Amino acid sequence: MIGDDVLRETTAYLHEQIPLTRAMGVEVAAYDGAQLVLIAPLAQNHNHLGTAFGGSLNALATLAGYALLWLELKDRTAHIVIRKSSIHFQHPVRGELRAVCRIPNETELGAFRRAFAHKGKARLELRVEIVEEGAIAVNFTGTFVAVR
């Protein structure tokens, strides 16, 4: 399990580099080397129906992939961007927004790390789920690119 100081440092980095994260109230809640969890309060991310705004859900899912790669690369000079994404909304989120991004299998992650080390550029597809009370509310898939 990663220490609280790393979680706070990553949250601060997101707030500094991506101002939207501060407005959304995004926090890095957990990262154990297998998955990263971002949370954000509904109060700052609701729509006219009182449920989570789709744009906030999409942003949080994108940020979960971004933050996971930022932590995994351990290269603070790397630039991470999203190349393409798709999102499927299963049901409304009525409480705290919670995005879970799991580490891909070692074959994919190893290929990503090797490409980044040798070429200074690599891409990786990540899947993120937004969960509420144990149920998947949103499925997100994004292709992220890291460049040195």
Backbone as a ProteinNet text record, in pm:
[ID]
protein_1_A
[PRIMARY]
MIGDDVLRETTAYLHEQIPLTRAMGVEVAAYDGAQLVLIAPLAQNHNHLGTAFGGSLNALATLAGYALLWLELKDRTAHIVIRKSSIHFQHPVRGELRAVCRIPNETELGAFRRAFAHKGKARLELRVEIVEEGAIAVNFTGTFVAVR
[TERTIARY]
83.9	0	88.7	52.4	126.2	88.4	183.7	158.9	69.8	12	-75.7	-4.5	127.5	201.5	204.2	215.1	214.3	75.1	-28.7	-165.3	-187.9	-142.4	-156.3	-74.2	48.3	134.1	68.8	9.4	-55.1	-179	-258	-374	-328.6	-223.7	-172.4	-122.4	-54.3	-6.2	-124.1	-228.5	-345.6	-408.7	-422.9	-483.3	-400	-268.6	-179.4	-175.5	-165.4	-147.2	-277.8	-385.9	-515.1	-618	-635.9	-721.5	-863.6	-916.3	-1049.9	-1061.6	-952.7	-956.6	-985.2	-936.1	-961.7	-1109.6	-1162.1	-1302.9	-1395.8	-1355.2	-1435.2	-1421.4	-1318	-1292.7	-1232	-1156.7	-1096.1	-988.7	-989.1	-884.7	-841.3	-713	-663	-689.9	-784.1	-827.2	-741.6	-694.1	-616.2	-536.4	-422.9	-342.7	-258.8	-282.2	-213.3	-120.7	-89.7	-5.5	-83.7	-208.9	-295.8	-408.1	-451.2	-556	-544.9	-594.2	-598	-744.3	-777.5	-914	-912.4	-990.9	-1013.7	-1156.7	-1177.7	-1312.6	-1337.3	-1464.6	-1506.1	-1647.7	-1679.2	-1811.6	-1919.4	-2036.5	-2149.9	-2184.8	-2169.2	-2208.4	-2143.6	-2022.6	-1951.8	-1963.3	-2036	-2036.6	-2175.2	-2278.5	-2414.6	-2474.4	-2577.3	-2651.6	-2785.5	-2871.2	-3001.3	-3095.4	-3062.4	-3144.4	-3094.7	-2983.1	-2926.8	-2839.6	-2814.1	-2723.1	-2591.3	-2491.9	-2360.7	-2368.9	-2308.3	-2300	-2212.1	-2259.6	-2184.4	-2044.8	-2028	-1895.2	-1800.3	-1852.8	-1770.3	-1729.3	-1821.7	-1789.3	-1681.5	-1695.8	-1596.7	-1461.1	-1462.6	-1337.2	-1271.6	-1349.5	-1292.3	-1232.2	-1299.3	-1246.1	-1115.1	-1111.8	-989.4	-877.3	-908.4	-808.6	-756	-840.8	-796	-689	-709.9	-608.5	-481.4	-496.4	-382.1	-300.2	-368.3	-298.5	-230.5	-294.9	-234	-102.8	-102.5	22	126.9	84.6	178	249	173.8	233.4	319.3	273.7	346.1	477.5	478.9	600.2	713.7	677.6	778.8	878.3	831.6	912.9	835	870.9	793.7	815.1	903.7	921.8	834.6	771.4	687.8	560.5	517.3	389.7	291.9	177.4	75.4	-46.5	-95.9	-215.6	-307.5	-433.3	-527.2	-540.1	-533.2	-540.2	-682.5	-750.9	-890.6	-956.8	-1090.6	-1163.2	-1305.4	-1366	-1508.5	-1565.4	-1692.4	-1756	-1897.8	-1940.5	-2075.7	-2136.6	-2245.7	-2315.7	-2420.2	-2407	-2498.8	-2619.1	-2592.7	-2701.5	-2650.2	-2741.4	-2699.8	-2621.8	-2532.8	-2459.3	-2526.5	-2570.2	-2646.3	-2567.8	-2446.6	-2363.2	-2224	-2129.5	-1989.8	-1944.4	-1870.5	-1813.4	-1686.7	-1675	-1562.4	-1514.6	-1396.3	-1338.8	-1227.9	-1233.7	-1135.4	-1065.9	-933.8	-853.1	-757.6	-769.8	-683.7	-562.7	-452.1	-330.4	-357.7	-316.3	-332.4	-238.7	-254.4	-169.2	-22.4	64.8	208.8	264.8	207.8	254.7	233.9	113	82.9	164	168.7	240.8	390.4	445	586.8	620.4	535.2	557.1	553.2	460	449.7	578.3	623.1	744.6	867.7	879.7	995.1	992.9	877.8	866.7	901.1	852.1	880.8	1030	1092.3	1234.8	1321.8	1285.5	1369.5	1338.6	1212.9	1172.7	1133.9	1109.7	1064.7	918.5	847.8	706.5	640.9	522.9	451.5	303.3	221.8	77.9	24.4	-85.4	-143.5	-294	-369.2	-513.3	-546.7	-626.4	-666.9	-819.1	-867.1	-1011.1	-1037.8	-1144.4	-1183.8	-1331.4	-1365.4	-1505.4	-1541.1	-1657.2	-1711.4	-1814.3	-1789.5	-1873.8	-1948.8	-2067.2	-2147.7	-2217.3	-2191.9	-2250	-2225.9	-2103.8	-2064.6	-2109.6	-2188.8	-2237.9	-2162.6	-2136.1	-2068.6	-2171.1	-2145.7	-2234.1	-2182.7	-2050.2	-1988	-1869.4	-1857.9	-1740.2	-1670.4	-1539.8	-1458.7	-1337.3	-1302.7	-1179.1	-1105.9	-977.5	-899.6	-760.9	-713.7	-577.1	-495.1	-397.4	-313.6	-175	-114.4	20.1	110.3	226.8	328.3	445.3	493.7	606.2	707.6	834.2	940.3	979.5
-117.6	0	124.4	220.3	346	432.8	506.4	589.3	709.3	761	877.5	998.4	1010.1	1123.4	1121	1003.2	991.5	1024.1	980.8	1013.4	1164.1	1228.5	1374.8	1446.1	1397.4	1458.3	1447.5	1333.6	1313.4	1401.4	1411.9	1501.8	1645.1	1688.9	1826	1849	1749.5	1760.6	1779.1	1698	1710.7	1848.6	1897.6	2029	2140.8	2125.8	2228.3	2225.8	2108.8	2095.9	2094.8	2050.7	2040.4	2108.5	2240.1	2316	2261.8	2196.8	2139.3	2042.7	1974.3	1876.7	1943.4	2063.9	2138	2177.1	2227.7	2267.7	2148.6	2031.8	1910.5	1849.7	1889.4	1831	1692.7	1665.4	1533.8	1505.9	1384.7	1337.3	1197.9	1170.1	1034.3	963.6	870.6	803.7	683	611.3	489.3	451.1	387.8	326.3	218.2	94.3	-17.2	-93.4	-34.5	-102.1	-189.3	-217.6	-296.1	-211	-111.6	-22.2	113.3	214.5	350.9	391.5	462.5	509.3	660.2	728.3	871.7	892.1	993.1	1027.2	1175.9	1210.2	1350.4	1359.8	1468.8	1481.2	1512.8	1459.6	1488.9	1637.5	1700.1	1840.4	1932.4	1903.1	1986.3	1931.9	1822.5	1755.3	1707.3	1775.6	1730.1	1805.1	1746.4	1809.5	1861.3	1901.6	1957.8	1854.6	1726.2	1619.7	1575.2	1632.1	1594.1	1470.2	1419.3	1305.9	1359.2	1273.1	1316	1359.6	1472.5	1525.8	1434.5	1399	1308.9	1358.3	1489.7	1544.9	1525.3	1534.7	1510.3	1364.3	1274.7	1131.6	1100.6	1159	1138.1	1195.2	1315.3	1376.7	1293.7	1245.8	1166.9	1036.5	972.3	848.5	876.4	983.9	1021	1049	1122.1	1155.5	1031.9	931.9	808.7	740.1	731.6	672.7	754.7	884.8	976.9	960.1	963.2	954.4	818.9	713.1	580.9	576.4	628.3	628.9	719.4	832.5	925	854.1	778.1	704.5	587.7	517.3	399.9	436.5	545.6	582.8	626.5	690.7	742.8	834.3	900.7	994.6	1125.7	1217.8	1341.9	1436.7	1402.3	1484.9	1436.5	1322.4	1266.1	1348.3	1359.1	1422.2	1310.2	1311.4	1209.7	1277.9	1222.8	1276.4	1160.2	1193.7	1091.5	1104.2	991.6	988.6	964.4	869.6	843.1	775.8	786.4	724.5	692.6	603.5	574.8	554.9	589.2	581.3	530.1	446.6	390.4	411.6	485.6	514.4	405.9	332.4	222.4	269.3	351.3	408	533.3	620.1	745.1	720.9	813.4	811.9	914.7	870.1	955.8	996.6	945.6	976.6	1015.8	992.5	1024.9	959.6	1033.8	980.2	902.8	778.5	692.3	619.9	656.8	596.5	500.1	380	275.7	237.4	255.4	216.8	107.4	-8.5	-122.3	-126.6	-172.9	-191	-299.3	-275.5	-382.9	-499.8	-607.4	-724.5	-690.1	-772	-743.3	-740.6	-819	-818.1	-680.3	-625.7	-493.1	-384.2	-388.7	-287.2	-294.4	-415.1	-431.6	-376.6	-402.5	-349.4	-196.9	-140.3	5.1	62.2	1.6	51	41.2	-71.2	-87.9	14.8	35.7	134.3	273.6	307.3	438.6	453	349.6	354.2	366.8	295.4	293.3	404.2	439.5	537.9	673.3	676.2	799.7	829.5	729.5	745.3	608	602.7	474.8	502.7	404.3	419.5	294.4	314.3	205.7	228.5	122.5	129.8	94	179.8	157.2	155.3	76.1	69	125.4	202.9	264.3	234.8	204.3	186.5	290.4	349.1	434.8	348.3	329.9	238.4	313.2	262.3	317.9	201.6	192.1	84.5	-53.3	-74.5	-203.2	-230.2	-141.1	-160.4	-68.3	-119.1	-38.5	54.9	184.5	285.6	331.5	330.1	380	291.6	258.4	190.6	286.2	303	395	319.2	340.4	287.5	402.5	416.5	525.5	479.2	531.9	508.2	631.1	608.9	715.9	705.9	821.1	827.9	902.1	845.1	911	945.4	1068.7	1118.7	1183.2	1152.3	1214.1	1345.4
0	0	0	-81	-89.7	30.5	82.5	199.8	172.6	279.9	269.9	210.9	237.6	183.6	30.6	-29.1	-175.8	-229.8	-158.9	-201.1	-196.6	-89	-77.4	-183.9	-209.7	-312	-449.7	-478.9	-608.9	-620.6	-515.1	-516	-539	-469	-484.9	-627.4	-683	-821.5	-917.4	-900.9	-987.9	-973.7	-850.2	-827.4	-888.5	-884.4	-938.2	-1091.4	-1148.3	-1293.1	-1372.2	-1309.1	-1377.8	-1286.3	-1299.4	-1208	-1193.4	-1294.5	-1285.7	-1168	-1134.9	-1025.8	-891.9	-875.4	-751.3	-745.6	-856.5	-862.2	-838.9	-887.6	-870.8	-731.3	-656.6	-525.4	-532.8	-638.7	-659.5	-555.7	-503.6	-412.8	-453.9	-437.7	-455.6	-323.3	-325.9	-203.3	-168.5	-270.8	-244.5	-367.9	-341.3	-446.9	-381.2	-422.2	-357.7	-452.3	-567.4	-664.1	-759.9	-727.3	-816	-872.6	-795.2	-844.6	-776.2	-846.1	-796	-783.1	-676	-654.3	-638.2	-721.4	-707.8	-661	-577.4	-534.1	-556.4	-564.5	-574.2	-517.5	-448.5	-387.7	-491.6	-470.2	-557.8	-553.7	-437.3	-421.3	-524.5	-566.8	-663.8	-806.1	-825.2	-955.4	-996.6	-952.9	-983.7	-1102.6	-1157.1	-1266.5	-1213.3	-1303.6	-1265.7	-1203.5	-1215	-1157.5	-1019.6	-977.1	-848.4	-853.4	-973.3	-990.6	-1047.4	-1054.1	-1103	-1248.6	-1278.9	-1414.6	-1500	-1617.8	-1705.6	-1736.5	-1752.9	-1779.2	-1662.1	-1541.2	-1422.6	-1414.1	-1446.8	-1446.1	-1549.8	-1667.5	-1773.3	-1731.9	-1674.9	-1630.3	-1521.4	-1424.2	-1315.1	-1366.2	-1460.4	-1518.9	-1592.6	-1670.2	-1742.1	-1643.5	-1538.6	-1436.5	-1364.2	-1345	-1278.7	-1362.3	-1493.2	-1580.4	-1581	-1590.5	-1590.1	-1461.8	-1346.8	-1218.6	-1200.3	-1245.5	-1234.3	-1312.1	-1434.5	-1512.2	-1449.5	-1397.1	-1332.5	-1216.9	-1138.8	-1027.6	-1076	-1176.6	-1226.8	-1295.5	-1370	-1443.9	-1351.7	-1242.2	-1149.4	-1221.6	-1326.3	-1403.5	-1408.7	-1320.2	-1308.1	-1426.4	-1518.5	-1638.6	-1754	-1738.2	-1845.4	-1862.8	-1985.9	-2018.3	-2052	-1987.4	-2011.7	-2070.7	-2180.3	-2244.8	-2281.5	-2302.5	-2348	-2498.9	-2566.7	-2712.4	-2760.5	-2697.4	-2731.4	-2613	-2610.2	-2499.3	-2541.5	-2465.3	-2480.6	-2342	-2327.6	-2197	-2214.9	-2121.9	-2123.4	-1985.5	-1983.2	-1858.5	-1835.5	-1726.6	-1695.4	-1614.5	-1512.2	-1431.3	-1361	-1315.8	-1251.5	-1122	-1092.5	-966.3	-876.3	-760.5	-668.5	-543.8	-531.8	-414.5	-458.4	-370.2	-399.1	-529.4	-611	-734.5	-696	-743.1	-707	-831.8	-881.2	-1001.9	-962.7	-1018.7	-989.4	-1119.5	-1121.5	-1237.6	-1192.8	-1255.3	-1221.2	-1315	-1260.1	-1339.3	-1443.4	-1568.3	-1667.3	-1636.2	-1711.1	-1685	-1709.7	-1652.5	-1656.3	-1798	-1888.6	-2027.6	-2089.5	-2074.3	-2130.5	-2061.8	-1928.4	-1853.8	-1883	-1893.6	-1926.4	-2063.7	-2162	-2297.2	-2295.5	-2218.9	-2205.2	-2144.5	-2035.6	-1968.2	-2058.4	-2130.7	-2220.4	-2332.8	-2392.9	-2501.3	-2449.4	-2329.9	-2273.1	-2244.3	-2189.9	-2156.8	-2281.9	-2388.7	-2508.6	-2608	-2622.8	-2723.8	-2665	-2534.1	-2472.3	-2501.2	-2552.9	-2584.4	-2579.8	-2520.6	-2512.7	-2492.3	-2530.6	-2507.4	-2440.5	-2369.9	-2292.5	-2281.3	-2300.8	-2282.4	-2137.9	-2074.8	-1936.2	-1926.8	-1833.9	-1807.6	-1668.3	-1662.4	-1535.8	-1514.4	-1391.1	-1354.2	-1250	-1264.5	-1159.9	-1088	-959.9	-882.4	-773.8	-744.9	-637	-566.6	-437.7	-356.7	-419.5	-467	-522.7	-664.6	-722.3	-859.4	-955.2	-1074.5	-1176.3	-1239.9	-1228.8	-1287.6	-1423.6	-1440.4	-1563.3	-1598.9	-1728.1	-1782.2	-1876.6	-1858.2	-1937.6	-1988.3	-2112.7	-2169.2	-2234.3	-2201.9	-2259.8	-2299.9	-2411.3	-2454.2	-2414.6	-2327.5	-2277.1	-2341.9	-2363.2	-2420.6	-2323.5	-2298.6	-2215.2	-2305.6	-2291.9	-2372	-2278.5	-2301.2	-2221.2	-2284.8
[MASK]
++++++++++++++++++++++++++++++++++++++++++++++++++++++++++++++++++++++++++++++++++++++++++++++++++++++++++++++++++++++++++++++++++++++++++++++++++++

